[in-house]
Every structure is written in structure tokens, then in C-alpha cells.
Amino acid sequence: MDFMLILKNFLDSDLRLKAFPAKRKMKIYALLYLAEKFENGKEYSEKEVGALLNSWHTFSDPATLRREMFDYGFLDRSRDGRVYRKSENQPTLEELGLREE
């Protein structure tokens, strides 16, 4: 799926999110786009997650993005919240209540 095309109104010239969509459908596409930036199997500290997210958005709110990614199942975290990983089983569009465009 070409998230850059779907999110074209939300991306700047460097392909960073310049706003977090308010509508659920576009929000999910934005989270899918960001999830692609994480490496499978790699462990990240909260600080590393924030730094990675900051490099892919311009509105300075990595905490909201991190929480949304966890809440929607794109990121897993340890019980103590110190270690994050890209979820092995990324949610599908269908599981998120969307159809493929």
C-alpha cells in the first residue's frame, strides 16, 4: 500500500508527518506509515522510540504517537514500559475496521 499517496496532505517535502490526522481512518494510515520505520525484532527504549518518531514527524508529540501505536497494536512494550518492539503480528486493515484502498 502506498501510504505516501494516501497521506500526501499530511506529509511535508521530507515525507514527515506534519499533522496527526483527526479522523480515525487517516490516523490508522499514519500509524501504519510510522510502523514501517521500526525494525522487526529490534528492542527500543522509550527515548529511542521518541527519537525515531521525532525524525518522522514535525509536530513535536512523540508521546501521543507512541501511545497510539501501542494502543492500536503496532508496538509492544514490556510490563515496566522500558522496552518497546514492533509487534510481530501487525494489525491488518481488516482487523482495524478498514478495507484496502
FITORKOL-210658 format. One record per atom (N, C-alpha, C): residue in three letters; chain; atom name; x, y, z. Coordinates in steps of 0.05 Angstrom, whole numbers, plus 5000, padded with zeros to 4 digits. Example, Ala and Ser with C-alpha at 12.3 -4.5 7.8 and 13.67 -1.06 7.14 Angstrom:
2
+-------+------+-------+------+------+------+
| kollo | tilo | vovex |   xx |   yy |   zz |
+-------+------+-------+------+------+------+
|   ALA |    A |     N | 5264 | 4886 | 5156 |
|   ALA |    A |    CA | 5246 | 4910 | 5156 |
|   ALA |    A |     C | 5264 | 4934 | 5156 |
|   SER |    A |     N | 5257 | 4955 | 5142 |
|   SER |    A |    CA | 5273 | 4979 | 5143 |
|   SER |    A |     C | 5258 | 5001 | 5157 |
+-------+------+-------+------+------+------+
This chain:
101
+-------+------+-------+------+------+------+
| kollo | tilo | vovex |   xx |   yy |   zz |
+-------+------+-------+------+------+------+
|   MET |    A |     N | 5017 | 4977 | 5000 |
|   MET |    A |    CA | 5000 | 5000 | 5000 |
|   MET |    A |     C | 5018 | 5025 | 5000 |
|   ASP |    A |     N | 5011 | 5044 | 4984 |
|   ASP |    A |    CA | 5026 | 5069 | 4982 |
|   ASP |    A |     C | 5016 | 5090 | 5002 |
|   PHE |    A |     N | 5027 | 5089 | 5026 |
|   PHE |    A |    CA | 5019 | 5107 | 5047 |
|   PHE |    A |     C | 5026 | 5136 | 5040 |
|   MET |    A |     N | 5048 | 5140 | 5025 |
|   MET |    A |    CA | 5055 | 5167 | 5018 |
|   MET |    A |     C | 5034 | 5180 | 5000 |
|   LEU |    A |     N | 5021 | 5164 | 4983 |
|   LEU |    A |    CA | 5000 | 5175 | 4966 |
|   LEU |    A |     C | 4975 | 5180 | 4983 |
|   ILE |    A |     N | 4968 | 5162 | 5000 |
|   ILE |    A |    CA | 4944 | 5165 | 5017 |
|   ILE |    A |     C | 4948 | 5188 | 5037 |
|   LEU |    A |     N | 4972 | 5192 | 5047 |
|   LEU |    A |    CA | 4978 | 5213 | 5067 |
|   LEU |    A |     C | 4989 | 5238 | 5055 |
|   LYS |    A |     N | 4987 | 5242 | 5029 |
|   LYS |    A |    CA | 5001 | 5264 | 5016 |
|   LYS |    A |     C | 4994 | 5291 | 5029 |
|   ASN |    A |     N | 4970 | 5295 | 5038 |
|   ASN |    A |    CA | 4963 | 5321 | 5051 |
|   ASN |    A |     C | 4974 | 5324 | 5079 |
|   PHE |    A |     N | 4985 | 5302 | 5090 |
|   PHE |    A |    CA | 4996 | 5303 | 5117 |
|   PHE |    A |     C | 5026 | 5301 | 5118 |
|   LEU |    A |     N | 5039 | 5299 | 5095 |
|   LEU |    A |    CA | 5068 | 5296 | 5094 |
|   LEU |    A |     C | 5081 | 5321 | 5083 |
|   ASP |    A |     N | 5105 | 5328 | 5094 |
|   ASP |    A |    CA | 5120 | 5351 | 5083 |
|   ASP |    A |     C | 5138 | 5341 | 5061 |
|   SER |    A |     N | 5155 | 5358 | 5051 |
|   SER |    A |    CA | 5172 | 5351 | 5028 |
|   SER |    A |     C | 5193 | 5330 | 5035 |
|   ASP |    A |     N | 5198 | 5326 | 5062 |
|   ASP |    A |    CA | 5217 | 5306 | 5071 |
|   ASP |    A |     C | 5202 | 5280 | 5079 |
|   LEU |    A |     N | 5176 | 5279 | 5073 |
|   LEU |    A |    CA | 5159 | 5255 | 5078 |
|   LEU |    A |     C | 5155 | 5251 | 5108 |
|   ARG |    A |     N | 5156 | 5273 | 5124 |
|   ARG |    A |    CA | 5150 | 5271 | 5152 |
|   ARG |    A |     C | 5121 | 5280 | 5156 |
|   LEU |    A |     N | 5108 | 5268 | 5176 |
|   LEU |    A |    CA | 5081 | 5276 | 5182 |
|   LEU |    A |     C | 5082 | 5305 | 5193 |
|   LYS |    A |     N | 5066 | 5322 | 5181 |
|   LYS |    A |    CA | 5065 | 5350 | 5191 |
|   LYS |    A |     C | 5041 | 5355 | 5209 |
|   ALA |    A |     N | 5023 | 5336 | 5210 |
|   ALA |    A |    CA | 5000 | 5337 | 5228 |
|   ALA |    A |     C | 4991 | 5309 | 5233 |
|   PHE |    A |     N | 4979 | 5304 | 5256 |
|   PHE |    A |    CA | 4968 | 5278 | 5262 |
|   PHE |    A |     C | 4938 | 5279 | 5255 |
|   PRO |    A |     N | 4930 | 5262 | 5236 |
|   PRO |    A |    CA | 4902 | 5264 | 5228 |
|   PRO |    A |     C | 4882 | 5260 | 5251 |
|   ALA |    A |     N | 4860 | 5275 | 5249 |
|   ALA |    A |    CA | 4839 | 5272 | 5269 |
|   ALA |    A |     C | 4820 | 5249 | 5263 |
|   LYS |    A |     N | 4815 | 5244 | 5238 |
|   LYS |    A |    CA | 4797 | 5223 | 5230 |
|   LYS |    A |     C | 4810 | 5196 | 5234 |
|   ARG |    A |     N | 4795 | 5177 | 5245 |
|   ARG |    A |    CA | 4806 | 5151 | 5252 |
|   ARG |    A |     C | 4819 | 5137 | 5228 |
|   LYS |    A |     N | 4807 | 5137 | 5205 |
|   LYS |    A |    CA | 4817 | 5123 | 5182 |
|   LYS |    A |     C | 4845 | 5134 | 5175 |
|   MET |    A |     N | 4848 | 5160 | 5173 |
|   MET |    A |    CA | 4874 | 5171 | 5165 |
|   MET |    A |     C | 4894 | 5168 | 5188 |
|   LYS |    A |     N | 4884 | 5169 | 5213 |
|   LYS |    A |    CA | 4902 | 5165 | 5236 |
|   LYS |    A |     C | 4915 | 5137 | 5234 |
|   ILE |    A |     N | 4899 | 5117 | 5227 |
|   ILE |    A |    CA | 4909 | 5090 | 5224 |
|   ILE |    A |     C | 4929 | 5088 | 5202 |
|   TYR |    A |     N | 4924 | 5101 | 5179 |
|   TYR |    A |    CA | 4943 | 5101 | 5157 |
|   TYR |    A |     C | 4970 | 5114 | 5166 |
|   ALA |    A |     N | 4968 | 5136 | 5182 |
|   ALA |    A |    CA | 4992 | 5149 | 5192 |
|   ALA |    A |     C | 5007 | 5130 | 5211 |
|   LEU |    A |     N | 4993 | 5115 | 5227 |
|   LEU |    A |    CA | 5006 | 5097 | 5245 |
|   LEU |    A |     C | 5019 | 5074 | 5230 |
|   LEU |    A |     N | 5006 | 5064 | 5209 |
|   LEU |    A |    CA | 5017 | 5043 | 5192 |
|   LEU |    A |     C | 5043 | 5054 | 5179 |
|   TYR |    A |     N | 5042 | 5078 | 5170 |
|   TYR |    A |    CA | 5065 | 5091 | 5157 |
|   TYR |    A |     C | 5089 | 5092 | 5177 |
|   LEU |    A |     N | 5083 | 5101 | 5202 |
|   LEU |    A |    CA | 5104 | 5102 | 5222 |
|   LEU |    A |     C | 5114 | 5075 | 5230 |
|   ALA |    A |     N | 5096 | 5055 | 5231 |
|   ALA |    A |    CA | 5105 | 5028 | 5239 |
|   ALA |    A |     C | 5125 | 5017 | 5220 |
|   GLU |    A |     N | 5124 | 5025 | 5195 |
|   GLU |    A |    CA | 5144 | 5016 | 5175 |
|   GLU |    A |     C | 5172 | 5025 | 5181 |
|   LYS |    A |     N | 5175 | 5045 | 5198 |
|   LYS |    A |    CA | 5201 | 5057 | 5205 |
|   LYS |    A |     C | 5215 | 5041 | 5226 |
|   PHE |    A |     N | 5201 | 5023 | 5240 |
|   PHE |    A |    CA | 5213 | 5007 | 5261 |
|   PHE |    A |     C | 5223 | 4981 | 5250 |
|   GLU |    A |     N | 5246 | 4972 | 5260 |
|   GLU |    A |    CA | 5258 | 4946 | 5252 |
|   GLU |    A |     C | 5245 | 4923 | 5266 |
|   ASN |    A |     N | 5239 | 4902 | 5252 |
|   ASN |    A |    CA | 5228 | 4878 | 5264 |
|   ASN |    A |     C | 5249 | 4866 | 5283 |
|   GLY |    A |     N | 5240 | 4858 | 5307 |
|   GLY |    A |    CA | 5257 | 4844 | 5326 |
|   GLY |    A |     C | 5276 | 4862 | 5342 |
|   LYS |    A |     N | 5278 | 4887 | 5335 |
|   LYS |    A |    CA | 5295 | 4905 | 5350 |
|   LYS |    A |     C | 5281 | 4916 | 5375 |
|   GLU |    A |     N | 5297 | 4918 | 5397 |
|   GLU |    A |    CA | 5286 | 4929 | 5421 |
|   GLU |    A |     C | 5293 | 4959 | 5422 |
|   TYR |    A |     N | 5274 | 4975 | 5431 |
|   TYR |    A |    CA | 5278 | 5004 | 5432 |
|   TYR |    A |     C | 5271 | 5013 | 5461 |
|   SER |    A |     N | 5287 | 5032 | 5471 |
|   SER |    A |    CA | 5279 | 5045 | 5496 |
|   SER |    A |     C | 5258 | 5066 | 5489 |
|   GLU |    A |     N | 5245 | 5076 | 5509 |
|   GLU |    A |    CA | 5225 | 5097 | 5505 |
|   GLU |    A |     C | 5238 | 5121 | 5491 |
|   LYS |    A |     N | 5262 | 5128 | 5499 |
|   LYS |    A |    CA | 5277 | 5150 | 5488 |
|   LYS |    A |     C | 5282 | 5145 | 5458 |
|   GLU |    A |     N | 5290 | 5120 | 5451 |
|   GLU |    A |    CA | 5296 | 5113 | 5423 |
|   GLU |    A |     C | 5270 | 5114 | 5406 |
|   VAL |    A |     N | 5248 | 5105 | 5418 |
|   VAL |    A |    CA | 5222 | 5107 | 5403 |
|   VAL |    A |     C | 5216 | 5136 | 5398 |
|   GLY |    A |     N | 5219 | 5153 | 5418 |
|   GLY |    A |    CA | 5214 | 5181 | 5415 |
|   GLY |    A |     C | 5232 | 5194 | 5393 |
|   ALA |    A |     N | 5257 | 5187 | 5393 |
|   ALA |    A |    CA | 5276 | 5198 | 5374 |
|   ALA |    A |     C | 5268 | 5189 | 5345 |
|   LEU |    A |     N | 5261 | 5163 | 5342 |
|   LEU |    A |    CA | 5254 | 5153 | 5316 |
|   LEU |    A |     C | 5228 | 5168 | 5306 |
|   LEU |    A |     N | 5209 | 5170 | 5324 |
|   LEU |    A |    CA | 5184 | 5183 | 5316 |
|   LEU |    A |     C | 5189 | 5213 | 5310 |
|   ASN |    A |     N | 5206 | 5226 | 5326 |
|   ASN |    A |    CA | 5212 | 5254 | 5320 |
|   ASN |    A |     C | 5225 | 5258 | 5293 |
|   SER |    A |     N | 5239 | 5238 | 5283 |
|   SER |    A |    CA | 5252 | 5241 | 5257 |
|   SER |    A |     C | 5231 | 5237 | 5234 |
|   TRP |    A |     N | 5207 | 5228 | 5241 |
|   TRP |    A |    CA | 5187 | 5223 | 5221 |
|   TRP |    A |     C | 5161 | 5240 | 5224 |
|   HIS |    A |     N | 5163 | 5260 | 5242 |
|   HIS |    A |    CA | 5140 | 5279 | 5244 |
|   HIS |    A |     C | 5151 | 5306 | 5253 |
|   THR |    A |     N | 5135 | 5327 | 5248 |
|   THR |    A |    CA | 5144 | 5354 | 5254 |
|   THR |    A |     C | 5128 | 5369 | 5275 |
|   PHE |    A |     N | 5108 | 5356 | 5287 |
|   PHE |    A |    CA | 5091 | 5370 | 5306 |
|   PHE |    A |     C | 5098 | 5365 | 5335 |
|   SER |    A |     N | 5121 | 5353 | 5340 |
|   SER |    A |    CA | 5132 | 5350 | 5367 |
|   SER |    A |     C | 5114 | 5337 | 5388 |
|   ASP |    A |     N | 5103 | 5314 | 5381 |
|   ASP |    A |    CA | 5087 | 5300 | 5400 |
|   ASP |    A |     C | 5092 | 5270 | 5399 |
|   PRO |    A |     N | 5117 | 5261 | 5404 |
|   PRO |    A |    CA | 5123 | 5233 | 5402 |
|   PRO |    A |     C | 5108 | 5216 | 5423 |
|   ALA |    A |     N | 5101 | 5228 | 5446 |
|   ALA |    A |    CA | 5087 | 5212 | 5466 |
|   ALA |    A |     C | 5059 | 5204 | 5456 |
|   THR |    A |     N | 5045 | 5221 | 5443 |
|   THR |    A |    CA | 5019 | 5214 | 5432 |
|   THR |    A |     C | 5022 | 5193 | 5411 |
|   LEU |    A |     N | 5041 | 5196 | 5394 |
|   LEU |    A |    CA | 5045 | 5176 | 5372 |
|   LEU |    A |     C | 5053 | 5149 | 5384 |
|   ARG |    A |     N | 5070 | 5149 | 5404 |
|   ARG |    A |    CA | 5078 | 5124 | 5417 |
|   ARG |    A |     C | 5054 | 5110 | 5430 |
|   ARG |    A |     N | 5038 | 5125 | 5445 |
|   ARG |    A |    CA | 5014 | 5114 | 5457 |
|   ARG |    A |     C | 4995 | 5103 | 5437 |
|   GLU |    A |     N | 4990 | 5118 | 5416 |
|   GLU |    A |    CA | 4972 | 5109 | 5395 |
|   GLU |    A |     C | 4982 | 5083 | 5381 |
|   MET |    A |     N | 5008 | 5082 | 5376 |
|   MET |    A |    CA | 5020 | 5059 | 5364 |
|   MET |    A |     C | 5017 | 5034 | 5382 |
|   PHE |    A |     N | 5020 | 5038 | 5408 |
|   PHE |    A |    CA | 5016 | 5017 | 5427 |
|   PHE |    A |     C | 4987 | 5009 | 5428 |
|   ASP |    A |     N | 4969 | 5029 | 5431 |
|   ASP |    A |    CA | 4941 | 5023 | 5434 |
|   ASP |    A |     C | 4929 | 5009 | 5410 |
|   TYR |    A |     N | 4939 | 5015 | 5386 |
|   TYR |    A |    CA | 4929 | 5002 | 5361 |
|   TYR |    A |     C | 4943 | 4976 | 5355 |
|   GLY |    A |     N | 4964 | 4969 | 5371 |
|   GLY |    A |    CA | 4977 | 4943 | 5367 |
|   GLY |    A |     C | 5001 | 4943 | 5348 |
|   PHE |    A |     N | 5011 | 4967 | 5341 |
|   PHE |    A |    CA | 5035 | 4968 | 5324 |
|   PHE |    A |     C | 5061 | 4964 | 5340 |
|   LEU |    A |     N | 5060 | 4972 | 5365 |
|   LEU |    A |    CA | 5083 | 4969 | 5383 |
|   LEU |    A |     C | 5075 | 4952 | 5407 |
|   ASP |    A |     N | 5094 | 4936 | 5416 |
|   ASP |    A |    CA | 5091 | 4922 | 5442 |
|   ASP |    A |     C | 5110 | 4935 | 5461 |
|   ARG |    A |     N | 5104 | 4932 | 5487 |
|   ARG |    A |    CA | 5123 | 4942 | 5507 |
|   ARG |    A |     C | 5124 | 4923 | 5531 |
|   SER |    A |     N | 5147 | 4925 | 5544 |
|   SER |    A |    CA | 5150 | 4908 | 5568 |
|   SER |    A |     C | 5131 | 4918 | 5590 |
|   ARG |    A |     N | 5126 | 4901 | 5610 |
|   ARG |    A |    CA | 5108 | 4908 | 5631 |
|   ARG |    A |     C | 5116 | 4933 | 5646 |
|   ASP |    A |     N | 5142 | 4938 | 5648 |
|   ASP |    A |    CA | 5151 | 4962 | 5662 |
|   ASP |    A |     C | 5153 | 4986 | 5643 |
|   GLY |    A |     N | 5147 | 4982 | 5617 |
|   GLY |    A |    CA | 5147 | 5005 | 5598 |
|   GLY |    A |     C | 5174 | 5014 | 5589 |
|   ARG |    A |     N | 5195 | 4998 | 5596 |
|   ARG |    A |    CA | 5222 | 5007 | 5588 |
|   ARG |    A |     C | 5231 | 4998 | 5561 |
|   VAL |    A |     N | 5220 | 4976 | 5551 |
|   VAL |    A |    CA | 5228 | 4964 | 5525 |
|   VAL |    A |     C | 5204 | 4963 | 5507 |
|   TYR |    A |     N | 5208 | 4973 | 5483 |
|   TYR |    A |    CA | 5188 | 4972 | 5461 |
|   TYR |    A |     C | 5198 | 4956 | 5438 |
|   ARG |    A |     N | 5181 | 4943 | 5424 |
|   ARG |    A |    CA | 5187 | 4928 | 5400 |
|   ARG |    A |     C | 5164 | 4932 | 5380 |
|   LYS |    A |     N | 5171 | 4931 | 5355 |
|   LYS |    A |    CA | 5150 | 4930 | 5334 |
|   LYS |    A |     C | 5135 | 4903 | 5338 |
|   SER |    A |     N | 5109 | 4904 | 5340 |
|   SER |    A |    CA | 5093 | 4880 | 5344 |
|   SER |    A |     C | 5099 | 4860 | 5321 |
|   GLU |    A |     N | 5103 | 4835 | 5329 |
|   GLU |    A |    CA | 5108 | 4814 | 5309 |
|   GLU |    A |     C | 5084 | 4811 | 5291 |
|   ASN |    A |     N | 5060 | 4812 | 5302 |
|   ASN |    A |    CA | 5036 | 4809 | 5286 |
|   ASN |    A |     C | 5023 | 4837 | 5283 |
|   GLN |    A |     N | 5031 | 4851 | 5263 |
|   GLN |    A |    CA | 5020 | 4878 | 5258 |
|   GLN |    A |     C | 4990 | 4875 | 5252 |
|   PRO |    A |     N | 4973 | 4892 | 5263 |
|   PRO |    A |    CA | 4945 | 4890 | 5257 |
|   PRO |    A |     C | 4940 | 4895 | 5227 |
|   THR |    A |     N | 4921 | 4881 | 5216 |
|   THR |    A |    CA | 4914 | 4885 | 5188 |
|   THR |    A |     C | 4893 | 4907 | 5186 |
|   LEU |    A |     N | 4889 | 4917 | 5162 |
|   LEU |    A |    CA | 4869 | 4937 | 5157 |
|   LEU |    A |     C | 4841 | 4927 | 5165 |
|   GLU |    A |     N | 4836 | 4901 | 5158 |
|   GLU |    A |    CA | 4811 | 4889 | 5165 |
|   GLU |    A |     C | 4807 | 4888 | 5195 |
|   GLU |    A |     N | 4827 | 4880 | 5210 |
|   GLU |    A |    CA | 4826 | 4879 | 5239 |
|   GLU |    A |     C | 4821 | 4907 | 5251 |
|   LEU |    A |     N | 4830 | 4927 | 5237 |
|   LEU |    A |    CA | 4826 | 4955 | 5246 |
|   LEU |    A |     C | 4800 | 4967 | 5235 |
|   GLY |    A |     N | 4784 | 4951 | 5222 |
|   GLY |    A |    CA | 4759 | 4960 | 5211 |
|   GLY |    A |     C | 4760 | 4976 | 5186 |
|   LEU |    A |     N | 4782 | 4972 | 5171 |
|   LEU |    A |    CA | 4785 | 4986 | 5145 |
|   LEU |    A |     C | 4788 | 4966 | 5122 |
|   ARG |    A |     N | 4783 | 4976 | 5098 |
|   ARG |    A |    CA | 4787 | 4959 | 5074 |
|   ARG |    A |     C | 4811 | 4970 | 5060 |
|   GLU |    A |     N | 4825 | 4953 | 5045 |
|   GLU |    A |    CA | 4848 | 4961 | 5029 |
|   GLU |    A |     C | 4839 | 4980 | 5007 |
|   GLU |    A |     N | 4853 | 5002 | 5004 |
|   GLU |    A |    CA | 4847 | 5023 | 4984 |
|   GLU |    A |     C | 4854 | 5013 | 4956 |
+-------+------+-------+------+------+------+
